């Protein structure tokens, strides 16, 4: 395509958008609303998946918290009992000091906040690794009956619930998004229709002087794509600042412990930016194609 032809096509696309400002704004708004809702659903699903993945890495282990008043000999004896249970691959002891140091490391830059603690509230524990996931329930049941065991942290129920909730959110979200995309496509299609009607005489002249069908179609096709792209950009901006605000609130002094379980703003945008741009421009292109097939007889 020659540079002059490209300039003409782009010029006509933006003229069409400006000529039908009201419908163009409606088109952009509908795409932005659809993708913003999609973004909210993705934020939930991706963070649930991330949380389930983190828990999954510990699914082959069971953390056994030990009662505070146990002496070193009793703790060692308890460890021997746990190690003899069928299905246990190996165990390692984590003192309360080690647990606090590990927590500081997980908190990263906010780890200094833990230095203000007067007493270490974390318990001593054994981390029990099972040989196979199928042994987990049996190991937990046997360990819970041993003397000196205060609490057992086990992730299976959490993982199952997270996967179930993420699946439900994804299913409902897909239905909502499908409806909103259809609405956005319909609005963009009608916007292109108005542009076609406004340029019918010009199109007839272009055909008479030998313009190709695609040369005539391209401005309308790009017009819809641009409308969808603008909507996508607005949605990305909303999701970025919205997620940044929520992430900052969660990672403040009082909720910093939860930050390790959330995707960072950069990771979230890396996973959504390209998809939003493709979806937005794709919806706009689809609306153009629908309108061109119905209303542009060339």
C-alpha positions in Angstrom: 0.0 0.0 0.0 1.4 3.4 -1.0 2.0 6.0 1.7 -0.5 8.4 0.1 -3.2 5.7 0.1 -2.4 4.9 3.7 -2.7 8.5 4.7 -6.0 8.8 2.9 -7.4 5.7 4.7 -6.3 6.9 8.1 -7.7 10.4 7.5 -11.1 9.0 6.4 -11.2 6.7 9.4 -10.7 9.6 11.9 -13.1 11.7 9.9 -15.8 9.0 10.3 -15.1 8.9 14.1 -15.4 12.7 14.4 -18.5 12.9 12.1 -20.4 10.5 14.4 -19.1 11.7 17.8 -22.0 10.5 19.8 -22.0 7.0 18.4 -18.2 6.9 18.6 -18.3 7.8 22.3 -21.0 5.1 22.8 -18.8 2.5 21.0 -15.7 3.3 22.9 -17.6 3.3 26.2 -19.2 0.0 25.5 -15.8 -1.6 24.7 -14.2 0.0 27.7 -17.0 -1.2 30.0 -16.8 -4.7 28.7 -13.1 -5.0 29.0 -13.1 -3.3 32.5 -15.5 -6.0 33.7 -13.3 -8.6 32.1 -10.3 -7.1 33.9 -12.0 -7.3 37.2 -12.8 -10.9 36.6 -9.3 -11.6 35.5 -7.9 -9.9 38.6 -9.9 -12.3 40.7 -9.2 -15.4 38.7 -5.5 -14.8 38.2 -4.9 -14.0 41.9 -6.9 -17.0 43.0 -4.8 -19.1 40.6 -1.6 -17.6 42.0 -2.7 -18.2 45.5 -3.6 -21.8 44.7 -0.3 -22.3 43.0 1.6 -21.0 46.0 -0.4 -23.3 48.3 0.1 -26.2 45.8 3.9 -25.9 46.3 3.2 -26.7 49.9 0.6 -29.3 49.2 3.1 -32.2 49.7 4.0 -30.9 53.1 2.1 -30.5 56.4 3.2 -28.0 59.0 2.9 -29.3 62.6 2.9 -26.6 65.3 4.3 -27.7 68.6 3.0 -26.7 72.1 5.1 -23.9 73.6 5.8 -25.7 76.9 7.6 -28.7 75.4 11.3 -29.2 76.3 13.9 -30.0 73.6 13.9 -33.7 74.4 10.1 -34.0 74.0 10.3 -32.1 70.8 12.9 -34.4 69.5 10.9 -37.4 70.6 7.8 -36.0 68.8 9.9 -35.7 65.6 10.9 -39.3 65.8 7.3 -40.4 66.1 6.3 -38.3 63.1 9.1 -39.6 61.0 8.0 -43.2 61.5 4.5 -42.6 60.2 3.8 -44.4 56.9 3.9 -42.0 53.9 6.2 -39.5 55.5 9.2 -38.9 53.3 11.2 -36.6 55.6 10.7 -33.9 58.2 12.7 -30.9 59.3 12.4 -28.8 62.4 11.7 -25.1 62.2 12.3 -23.2 65.4 10.3 -20.0 66.2 13.4 -18.0 65.5 13.8 -19.6 62.1 10.1 -19.1 61.4 10.4 -15.3 62.2 13.5 -15.0 60.0 11.7 -16.7 57.1 8.7 -14.4 57.5 11.0 -11.4 57.4 12.5 -12.7 54.1 9.0 -13.3 52.6 7.9 -9.8 53.5 10.9 -8.3 51.6 11.2 -4.6 52.0 8.5 -4.5 54.7 10.4 -7.1 56.8 11.7 -4.4 59.1 8.1 -4.0 60.5 8.6 -7.3 62.4 11.5 -5.8 64.3 9.0 -3.9 66.4 7.6 -7.1 68.0 8.5 -7.4 71.7 8.0 -11.2 71.7 8.1 -13.8 69.0 4.5 -15.0 68.6 5.4 -17.8 66.2 5.5 -21.4 67.5 8.2 -24.1 66.9 7.1 -26.6 64.3 7.9 -29.6 62.2 7.4 -29.4 58.4 6.4 -32.9 57.3 6.9 -33.9 53.6 4.9 -36.8 52.4 6.1 -39.3 49.8 2.9 -38.9 47.8 -0.1 -36.6 47.9 -2.4 -39.6 48.5 -0.8 -40.1 51.9 -1.6 -36.5 53.1 -5.0 -37.2 54.8 -3.7 -40.3 56.6 -0.6 -38.5 57.8 -2.6 -35.6 59.1 -4.9 -37.9 60.9 -2.1 -39.8 62.7 -0.1 -36.7 63.5 -3.1 -35.0 65.1 -3.3 -37.8 67.6 0.2 -37.4 68.9 1.0 -35.7 72.3 2.5 -32.2 72.0 0.9 -31.3 68.7 -0.8 -27.9 69.1 -2.1 -27.3 65.5 -1.7 -28.6 62.0 -1.6 -26.4 58.9 -2.9 -28.3 55.9 -3.6 -26.7 52.5 -5.8 -29.2 50.7 -9.2 -27.7 51.6 -7.9 -24.2 50.8 -6.7 -25.3 47.3 -9.9 -27.2 46.5 -12.0 -24.2 47.5 -9.9 -21.7 45.6 -10.1 -23.8 42.4 -13.8 -24.2 42.8 -14.4 -20.5 43.4 -12.1 -19.5 40.5 -14.0 -21.9 38.2 -17.3 -20.4 39.2 -16.1 -16.8 38.7 -14.6 -17.7 35.3 -17.8 -19.4 34.1 -20.1 -16.5 35.2 -17.6 -14.0 33.9 -17.5 -15.6 30.5 -21.3 -15.3 30.1 -21.2 -11.7 31.2 -18.3 -10.8 28.9 -20.0 -12.6 25.9 -23.1 -10.5 26.4 -21.2 -7.3 26.7 -19.0 -8.0 23.7 -22.2 -8.6 21.6 -23.5 -5.3 22.7 -20.2 -3.5 21.9 -20.1 -5.2 18.5 -23.7 -4.1 17.8 -23.0 -0.5 18.8 -19.8 -0.3 16.7 -21.6 -1.9 13.8 -24.2 0.9 13.9 -21.5 3.5 14.1 -19.9 2.3 10.9 -23.4 2.1 9.3 -23.9 5.8 10.0 -20.5 6.6 8.4 -21.4 4.5 5.3 -24.7 6.3 4.9 -23.0 9.7 5.2 -20.5 8.8 2.5 -22.8 6.9 0.0 -22.4 9.5 -2.7 -18.6 9.6 -2.3 -18.4 5.8 -2.4 -20.4 5.8 -5.6 -18.0 8.2 -7.2 -15.0 6.2 -6.0 -16.4 3.1 -7.7 -17.0 5.0 -10.9 -13.4 6.1 -11.1 -12.1 2.6 -10.5 -11.4 2.4 -6.8 -11.0 -1.2 -5.6 -13.5 -2.7 -3.1 -10.8 -3.0 -0.4 -9.7 0.5 -0.9 -13.3 1.6 -0.2 -13.7 -0.8 2.8 -10.4 -0.1 4.6 -11.4 3.3 6.2 -14.5 1.7 7.7 -12.6 -1.3 8.9 -10.0 0.8 10.5 -12.6 3.1 12.0 -14.1 0.2 14.0 -10.7 -1.1 14.9 -9.6 2.3 16.2 -12.8 2.6 18.3 -12.2 -0.8 19.9 -8.6 0.1 20.5 -9.5 3.4 22.3 -12.0 1.4 24.4 -9.2 -1.1 25.3 -6.8 1.7 26.3 -9.4 3.2 28.6 -10.0 -0.2 30.2 -6.3 -0.8 30.7 -5.9 2.6 32.4 -8.9 1.9 34.7 -7.6 -1.6 35.6 -4.1 -0.4 36.1 -4.9 2.5 38.5 -7.7 0.5 40.2 -5.4 -2.5 40.8 -2.5 -0.3 41.9 -4.8 1.4 44.5 -6.1 -1.9 45.9 -2.6 -3.4 45.9 -1.2 -0.4 47.8 -4.0 -0.6 50.3 -3.4 -4.4 50.9 0.3 -4.0 51.2 0.2 -1.3 53.9 1.5 -1.9 57.4 -1.7 -3.7 58.6 -2.2 -6.0 55.6 1.4 -6.5 54.3 1.2 -10.2 55.2 -1.2 -10.7 52.3 1.0 -9.1 49.7 3.0 -12.3 49.1 -0.2 -14.0 47.9 -1.1 -11.3 45.3 0.3 -10.8 41.8 2.3 -7.6 41.5 0.9 -4.7 39.5 3.6 -5.3 36.8 2.8 -9.0 36.6 -1.0 -8.3 36.3 -0.5 -5.8 33.5 1.9 -8.1 31.6 -0.8 -10.7 31.6 -3.7 -8.4 30.6 -2.3 -5.6 28.4 -1.7 -7.5 25.1 -5.0 -9.5 25.6 -7.0 -6.3 26.1 -5.5 -4.6 23.0 -6.2 -7.7 20.9 -9.7 -8.1 22.3 -10.6 -4.4 21.9 -9.3 -4.0 18.4 -10.8 -7.4 17.5 -14.3 -6.4 18.7 -14.0 -3.2 16.8 -12.9 -5.0 13.6 -15.8 -7.5 14.1 -18.3 -4.7 14.3 -16.9 -3.2 11.1 -17.1 -6.5 9.3 -20.7 -7.0 10.3 -21.7 -3.5 9.2 -19.7 -3.7 5.9 -21.4 -7.0 4.9 -24.9 -5.7 5.7 -24.7 -2.1 4.4 -21.8 -1.7 1.9 -22.8 -3.4 -1.3 -19.6 -3.5 -3.3 
